[in-house]
Amino acid sequence: MSSSEATEAAAVDAAIARYGQQPGPLLVVLHGVQDALGYIPPASIPRIAEAKKQIIERSGVLEYFAADERMAE
């Protein structure tokens, strides 16, 4: 891993650690990465998305919308 890749990975890890576990928009994490690096490394997007997906699943957001859709039928 090059030093720039290590820097990118560290910035992504820091943004995920700081914002990734909070319910809320994906953009918060992306802004954290962009604030640290000035850009968002394309290779980091799947990792960030997976981190946010996990918190969404744990917080019950998906279950809420699934139940709401079933009630509308």
N, C-alpha and C positions, 0 to 999 in steps of 0.2 A: 504494500500500500504506500503510495507516495505521500509526501507531507501535506499536499493540498487535499488529497482524499481523506487523510486523517483529520485535517482541520474541518472539512465538510462533515464528516461523520460525527465529530465531537459537537459541532453546532447543532446538527439534527438531533443527536441524543439529548443535548441540553434543552432544546425546545420541546421535545417530547416529554422529558422529565418535568419541565416546568408547566406546560400547558396541556399535554396530551391526556392526562388523567382527569381533566376537568370536563364535565359535560359542556358542550358548546360547539361552536362552529369550527370546522377544519381550518378555516382561514386564520384563526388565532395562532395555531402552530406554524402555519406557513409564514405568517408575518414574523414570528419569532426567528425562524430560520433566515428570512430575508434581512431582518434587522442585524443579525450576527454576521452574515456573509455578503449582503448586498445583492444576493440572487438566491434562487432555489435550485439546488442541483437536481436535474431530472431523475437521477438514479435514486434519490431519497423519497420521491413521492409515494411509491408503493409502501415503504416502511412507515411513513407518516399516516397514510390512509389506514393501514392495518392497526396502528396504535389507536386512532380515533374510533375505528369500527369496534374494537374490543371494549372501549369505555361505553360506547353507545349500547352495545349488547348487554353489558353489565348493569347499566342504569335503567333498563327496562323500556327505553324509548321505542324500540322496534316492537315490543310486545304491546305497548299502548296503541300504536297505530294499527297493528294487526287486529286487536280487539275492537277498535273503533270501526274498522272496515267491516268486520263481521256483524256488528250491531246495525250497520246501515243497510244490510241486505234484507 
